């Protein structure tokens, strides 16, 4: 019997904090006999708060929610958890003073202060040079542009900051009192050079930011310390290890893809859709840059070669607008979309007008009017427009991937909460012409937990992580349908994208 087999005789428990832009969860994972079960211990809302016209995250309220989740874990378990770990959404960061106190609430990436900053920064560091150094896609809310906006505004908080901590690193600091920067998240900042394997000094100099403000980079699976005494006192837990998982939530989600071989692409589906492949090295070519693909860190030194797509944010914001009059469930919206006429109108999900409009349904109607289409009117028509447009955009990204990825792509694995939207999953199969395998829906929390299990010696490799997940969770599959109508729609969609891009 191996050491791991001996340890599997008894169930082992791990706590995952999975913090997204809409909500956070405390998840308890139990590993026994090479099978994982998970339980949601607590769920709490998250959202941007408007303070004097700027959008922020209430990091302290979230931390209190996390401590309450730990209290619940302590009361439920007869034994203590083996460890805990935190993953969050990307790019955002906190600023800390020399004495370790927070210099205000972190800004949210959808805050308008970054408008125009990308073009301004590219005057200092050309787009081509920036991509060559970082391999990160150009998005206006990337950490580098947020920092540049603060620098240009002579932010007193940035000037006073002794340390910059990205969101999961900030929570790890609150849990342990120790500072570090986890690899998968560091890569999303557009400050990390994957060729050098370190922060890029040229970019820090362009920003006027001292390298000393950034932390040492650690790999997923690193033990960061144990729970601080203040946390153990508040929660009743012993000082258990705090592990760095793949702390960018997509990094944890991709770690949980239950696939084998290399003939697949992943689609992490939630507020954002992130579609790509797993690579052993970053792709820094001119073609990758022209397609605006990104190279983000993964588990065991891999890179997630992917593209961000706006995702179910479109539907979430429509629901938010409609709920002001009469609340309506996501299930009902999907049912209405299913019965709405197909291909009545299409949008580019990634148009800047959809980043954070005050009224998403109106923004979608306006886009359709400007592009000479009949604007969708009913709830069902609008949601169907969003879902069909997302599926068609996935096809665009798939065709770009095929030009770069050296292996044939035969299957798309959809993970995350969007895997529960059966209509979108079927549309994805129809649009791409590929079978779609869905699950697990809780991929981010599962990846978080399994990296902890790897760090603590309960599994031996990333391949074994994926085997445990295949053993543990039911997967669903969707075969392509209505290929002719979707092929015609794809032609119209790409023509519309070409016209929109030409008009810019």
C-alpha positions in Angstrom: 0.0 0.0 0.0 1.4 3.4 -1.0 1.4 6.4 1.4 -1.4 8.0 -0.5 -3.5 4.9 -0.5 -3.0 4.7 3.3 -4.2 8.3 3.7 -7.3 7.7 1.6 -8.6 5.1 4.1 -10.2 8.0 6.0 -12.0 10.9 4.4 -10.0 14.2 4.1 -11.7 17.6 4.1 -10.7 20.8 2.3 -12.2 24.3 2.3 -12.4 26.3 -0.9 -13.4 29.9 -1.0 -14.7 30.7 -4.5 -15.3 34.4 -5.0 -17.0 35.6 -8.1 -18.3 39.0 -9.3 -21.9 38.1 -8.3 -21.4 35.9 -5.3 -19.0 34.1 -3.1 -19.2 30.5 -1.7 -17.6 28.5 1.0 -17.3 25.0 -0.3 -16.3 21.9 1.6 -14.6 19.1 -0.3 -14.4 15.6 1.0 -11.9 13.2 -0.7 -12.0 9.5 0.0 -11.1 6.4 -2.1 -10.2 8.6 -5.1 -13.6 10.2 -5.2 -14.5 13.8 -4.4 -17.8 15.1 -3.0 -18.5 18.8 -2.5 -20.9 20.7 -0.3 -21.8 24.4 -0.4 -21.5 25.5 3.2 -22.4 29.1 2.7 -23.2 31.5 -0.1 -23.1 35.3 0.1 -23.7 38.1 -2.4 -20.9 40.1 -4.0 -21.2 43.1 -6.2 -19.6 46.4 -7.0 -20.4 49.3 -4.7 -20.6 52.9 -6.0 -18.6 55.3 -3.8 -18.6 58.9 -5.1 -18.9 57.8 -8.7 -16.3 55.0 -8.6 -16.9 51.2 -8.4 -15.2 49.3 -5.6 -15.3 45.8 -3.9 -16.1 45.6 -0.2 -13.2 43.4 0.7 -13.8 43.6 4.4 -17.4 42.4 4.2 -16.3 39.5 2.0 -13.7 38.6 4.6 -16.3 38.6 7.3 -18.4 36.3 5.2 -15.5 34.0 4.7 -14.9 33.8 8.5 -18.5 32.9 9.0 -18.1 30.2 6.4 -15.1 28.9 8.4 -17.2 28.9 11.5 -19.8 26.7 9.8 -17.1 24.3 8.6 -15.7 24.0 12.1 -19.2 23.2 13.5 -19.9 20.6 10.7 -16.7 18.7 10.8 -15.8 16.2 13.5 -12.1 16.6 12.5 -10.3 19.7 11.2 -10.0 20.5 7.4 -6.6 19.6 5.9 -6.3 23.1 4.4 -8.1 25.9 2.8 -7.6 28.1 -0.3 -9.0 31.1 -2.1 -9.7 31.9 -5.8 -11.3 35.0 -7.2 -12.1 36.9 -10.4 -9.1 38.4 -12.2 -7.0 41.6 -12.6 -8.1 43.6 -9.5 -5.9 44.5 -6.6 -5.6 46.1 -3.2 -3.1 48.7 -2.0 -1.5 48.4 1.5 0.4 50.9 3.5 3.8 50.1 5.1 2.2 49.1 8.3 0.0 46.5 6.5 -3.3 48.5 6.6 -5.5 48.8 3.5 -5.4 52.1 1.6 -9.1 52.1 0.9 -11.4 49.6 -0.9 -10.0 47.9 -4.1 -11.4 49.4 -7.3 -13.6 47.1 -9.5 -12.4 46.4 -13.0 -15.6 47.8 -14.6 -14.9 51.2 -13.1 -14.8 53.9 -15.8 -11.4 55.4 -14.8 -9.6 53.1 -17.3 -11.4 54.5 -20.3 -8.9 55.6 -22.9 -5.9 54.4 -20.8 -5.0 51.5 -23.0 -4.4 53.7 -26.0 -2.5 56.2 -23.8 -0.3 53.5 -22.4 0.5 52.1 -25.8 2.1 55.5 -26.6 4.7 54.6 -23.9 4.9 50.8 -24.7 3.7 49.9 -28.2 1.0 47.2 -28.3 3.4 44.8 -30.2 6.1 45.2 -27.6 3.7 44.7 -24.7 2.4 41.5 -26.2 5.9 40.2 -26.9 6.8 40.8 -23.2 3.6 39.5 -21.6 1.5 37.5 -24.0 -1.7 38.9 -22.5 -4.6 40.0 -24.5 -5.4 43.7 -24.6 -8.4 44.4 -22.4 -9.1 47.9 -21.1 -9.5 46.8 -17.5 -6.2 44.8 -17.2 -4.3 45.5 -14.0 -1.6 47.4 -16.0 -4.1 49.9 -17.4 -5.8 50.3 -13.9 -2.4 51.1 -12.4 -1.6 53.5 -15.3 -4.9 55.3 -14.7 -4.0 55.7 -11.1 -0.5 56.9 -11.9 -1.8 59.5 -14.4 -4.3 60.7 -11.8 -1.5 61.1 -9.2 -3.3 58.7 -6.9 -2.3 59.4 -3.4 -3.2 55.8 -2.5 -0.8 54.4 -5.1 1.9 56.8 -4.1 1.6 55.8 -0.4 1.3 52.1 -1.2 4.1 49.9 0.2 2.5 46.7 -1.3 0.3 45.7 -4.1 -1.7 42.6 -3.5 -4.0 41.0 -6.1 -7.4 40.0 -4.9 -6.7 36.4 -3.8 -3.3 37.4 -2.4 -5.1 40.1 -0.3 -7.5 37.5 1.1 -4.6 35.2 1.8 -2.9 38.1 3.6 -6.0 38.6 5.8 -6.0 34.9 6.6 -2.3 34.4 7.4 -0.6 37.8 7.7 1.8 36.7 4.9 2.2 38.3 1.5 2.9 36.6 -1.9 1.7 36.6 -5.4 0.3 33.4 -6.9 1.5 32.5 -10.4 -1.8 32.0 -12.3 -3.1 35.4 -11.0 0.2 37.2 -11.5 0.0 36.4 -15.2 -3.4 38.1 -15.6 -1.9 41.4 -14.5 -0.1 42.1 -17.8 3.0 42.8 -15.7 4.5 39.3 -15.8 7.0 38.2 -18.5 6.5 34.4 -19.1 9.8 34.2 -21.0 11.7 35.5 -18.0 9.4 33.9 -15.5 9.2 37.1 -13.5 7.8 40.6 -13.3 8.7 42.8 -16.3 10.8 45.8 -15.1 10.3 47.7 -18.4 6.6 47.9 -17.7 7.0 48.9 -14.1 9.3 51.7 -15.1 6.8 52.9 -17.7 4.2 52.9 -14.9 6.5 54.7 -12.5 6.0 51.9 -9.9 8.7 50.3 -7.8 9.2 46.6 -8.2 9.4 46.4 -4.4 5.6 47.0 -4.3 5.1 43.6 -5.9 5.4 40.3 -4.1 7.5 37.2 -4.8 5.6 34.8 -7.2 4.7 31.4 -5.9 3.4 28.3 -7.7 -0.1 26.8 -7.3 0.2 24.3 -4.4 2.5 26.4 -2.3 1.8 26.5 1.4 1.5 30.2 2.3 1.3 29.8 6.1 -1.3 28.9 8.7 -4.4 30.7 9.8 -3.6 33.8 11.8 -4.4 33.8 15.5 -7.1 36.4 15.0 -8.9 34.1 12.5 -8.6 31.0 14.6 -10.1 33.0 17.5 -13.0 34.2 15.4 -13.8 30.9 13.8 -12.9 28.1 16.3 -10.6 26.4 13.8 -7.1 25.3 14.5 -4.2 27.0 12.6 -4.6 24.9 9.5 -2.5 25.5 6.3 -3.5 28.1 3.8 -2.6 26.9 0.3 -2.2 28.9 -2.9 -4.5 27.1 -5.4 -4.7 28.3 -9.0 -6.1 31.4 -7.5 -7.4 33.0 -10.7 -10.8 31.4 -10.8 -10.4 30.3 -14.5 -7.1 28.7 -13.6 -8.9 26.5 -11.0 -11.7 25.8 -13.4 -9.4 24.7 -16.2 -7.5 22.5 -13.7 -10.8 20.6 -13.2 -11.5 19.9 -16.8 -12.2 16.1 -16.8 -10.4 15.5 -20.1 -7.6 13.3 -21.4 -5.2 13.8 -24.3 -4.9 17.0 -26.3 -7.8 17.0 -28.7 -10.1 19.3 -26.8 -10.8 22.9 -26.0 -12.4 24.2 -22.8 -15.0 26.8 -22.4 -15.3 28.2 -18.8 -18.8 29.6 -18.8 -20.1 32.1 -16.3 -20.2 35.9 -16.1 -17.3 35.7 -18.5 -16.8 33.0 -21.1 -13.2 32.0 -21.5 -12.4 29.7 -24.4 -9.0 28.1 -25.1 -6.6 25.2 -24.9 -3.9 24.1 -22.5 -0.3 24.6 -23.6 3.0 23.7 -22.2 4.5 27.1 -23.2 3.1 30.6 -24.0 2.4 31.5 -27.7 3.8 35.0 -28.3 3.4 35.1 -32.1 2.1 38.0 -34.2 -0.9 35.9 -35.2 -1.8 35.2 -31.5 -1.5 38.9 -30.9 -3.7 39.8 -33.9 -6.4 37.4 -32.6 -5.9 39.0 -29.2 -5.4 35.7 -27.4 -4.0 35.6 -23.9 -1.4 33.4 -22.2 -2.4 32.9 -18.5 -0.7 30.6 -16.1 -2.0 27.2 -15.2 -1.3 24.3 -12.9 2.1 22.5 -13.1 3.7 25.2 -15.3 1.1 25.0 -18.0 -0.4 28.0 -19.8 -4.0 28.7 -20.6 -4.0 30.0 -24.2 -7.5 31.5 -24.4 -9.7 34.5 -25.2 -12.1 36.3 -23.0 -15.7 36.6 -24.3 -18.3 38.7 -22.5 -20.3 35.7 -21.4 -23.5 35.4 -19.4 -23.0 38.9 -18.0 -25.3 39.9 -20.9 -28.2 37.9 -19.5 -27.4 38.8 -15.9 -27.6 42.5 -16.6 -30.8 42.1 -18.6 -32.3 40.3 -15.7 -31.1 43.0 -13.4 -32.9 45.6 -15.5 -36.1 43.6 -15.7 -36.2 42.7 -12.1 -36.7 46.4 -11.2 -40.3 46.0 -12.6 -41.2 42.3 -12.1 -38.6 39.8 -10.9 -38.1 36.9 -13.3 -35.9 33.7 -12.9 -33.1 32.6 -15.1 -35.0 29.4 -15.8 -38.0 31.4 -17.1 -35.8 33.6 -19.2 -34.2 30.5 -20.8 -37.7 29.0 -21.5 -38.8 32.2 -23.2 -35.6 32.3 -25.2 -36.2 28.7 -26.4 -39.6 29.6 -27.8 -38.4 32.9 -29.4 -37.8 33.0 -33.2 -34.2 32.0 -34.1 -31.6 34.3 -35.6 -33.9 37.4 -35.5 -30.9 39.6 -34.5 -27.3 39.2 -33.5 -24.8 41.3 -31.5 -21.1 41.2 -30.9 -20.9 40.2 -27.3 -17.5 41.9 -26.9 -18.6 45.3 -28.1 -17.5 48.0 -25.7 -21.1 49.1 -25.2 -21.8 45.9 -23.3 -19.0 46.2 -20.7 -21.2 48.0 -18.1 -24.2 49.8 -19.7 -26.9 51.3 -17.4 -29.5 49.3 -19.3 -28.4 46.1 -21.0 -31.6 45.4 -23.0 -31.5 48.9 -24.4 -27.8 48.6 -25.2 -28.6 45.4 -27.2 -31.5 47.0 -29.0 -29.3 50.0 -29.9 -26.5 47.8 -31.3 -29.0 46.0 -33.5 -30.5 49.3 -34.8 -27.0 50.6 -35.6 -26.2 47.4 -37.5 -29.4 47.5 -39.6 -31.1 44.6 -37.9 -34.5 44.3 -36.4 -34.1 45.0 -32.7 -35.2 42.3 -30.3 -38.1 43.5 -28.1 -39.5 40.8 -25.8 -37.5 39.1 -22.9 -37.3 35.9 -24.9 -36.1 37.6 -28.1 -33.4 39.5 -26.2 -32.1 36.5 -24.3 -32.1 34.3 -27.4 -30.1 37.1 -29.2 -27.6 37.0 -26.4 -27.3 33.2 -26.3 -27.1 32.7 -30.1 -24.6 35.5 -30.4 -22.4 33.9 -27.7 -22.5 30.6 -29.4 -21.5 32.1 -32.7 -18.7 34.1 -31.1 -17.4 30.7 -29.7 -17.3 29.5 -33.3 -15.2 32.5 -34.3 -12.7 31.9 -31.4 -12.6 28.1 -32.2 -11.7 28.9 -35.8 -8.9 31.1 -34.6 -7.6 28.5 -32.2 -7.5 26.0 -35.0 -5.0 28.2 -36.8 -2.6 28.1 -33.9 -3.1 25.0 -31.9 -1.0 22.1 -33.3 -3.6 19.4 -32.4 -7.0 18.7 -33.9 -9.9 19.9 -31.6 -12.6 17.3 -31.5 -14.5 18.2 -28.3 -15.5 21.2 -26.3 -15.6 20.9 -22.6 -17.9 23.4 -21.0 -17.3 23.9 -17.3 -18.7 26.3 -14.7 -22.2 27.6 -14.0 -22.9 28.1 -17.7 -22.8 24.4 -18.1 -26.3 24.4 -16.4 -27.8 26.4 -19.3 -28.8 23.6 -21.6 -30.0 25.9 -24.3 -26.6 27.7 -24.5 -24.8 24.4 -24.5 -26.9 23.0 -27.3 -26.4 26.3 -29.3 -22.6 25.9 -28.7 -22.7 22.4 -30.2 -24.8 23.6 -33.1 -22.6 26.7 -33.8 -19.3 24.9 -33.6 -20.3 21.6 -35.2 -18.5 19.8 -32.3 -19.8 17.6 -29.5 -20.0 19.5 -26.2 -19.4 17.8 -22.9 -20.6 19.7 -19.8 -19.6 19.5 -16.2 -18.6 19.8 -13.6 -20.6 22.9 -13.0 -18.6 23.7 -9.8 -15.3 23.3 -11.7 -13.7 26.3 -10.0 -14.3 25.1 -6.5 -13.4 21.6 -7.5 -10.1 22.7 -9.1 -9.3 24.8 -6.0 -9.9 21.8 -3.7 -7.9 19.3 -5.9 -4.9 21.6 -6.0 -5.0 21.6 -2.2 -5.2 17.8 -2.3 -2.1 17.8 -4.6 -0.2 20.1 -2.3 -1.1 18.0 0.8 0.0 14.7 -0.9 -3.4 13.1 -1.5 -3.0 13.0 -5.3 0.3 12.9 -7.2 -0.3 14.8 -10.4 -2.6 17.0 -12.5 -3.5 13.9 -14.5 -4.6 12.2 -11.3 -6.7 15.3 -10.4 -8.6 14.9 -13.6 -9.0 11.2 -13.1 -10.5 11.8 -9.6 -12.9 14.3 -11.2 -14.0 11.8 -13.8 -14.6 9.3 -11.1 -16.7 11.8 -9.1 -19.0 13.9 -11.2 -21.7 13.2 -13.8 -21.1 14.7 -17.3 -23.6 15.5 -20.0 -23.1 15.7 -23.7 -24.7 17.6 -26.6 -24.4 16.7 -30.3 -24.6 19.3 -33.1 -28.0 19.9 -34.7 -29.5 22.1 -37.4 -26.1 22.5 -39.0 -27.3 24.2 -42.2 -29.2 27.0 -40.5 -26.4 27.6 -38.0 -23.8 27.7 -40.8 -25.9 30.3 -42.6 -26.2 32.2 -39.3 -22.4 32.0 -38.8 -21.9 33.6 -42.3 -24.2 36.5 -41.4 -22.5 36.8 -38.0 -19.0 37.1 -39.4 -20.2 39.6 -42.0 -21.8 41.7 -39.2 -18.5 41.6 -37.2 -16.5 42.7 -40.3 -18.8 45.6 -40.8 -18.6 46.7 -37.2 -14.8 46.4 -37.1 -14.6 48.3 -40.4 -16.7 51.1 -39.0 -14.4 51.6 -36.0 
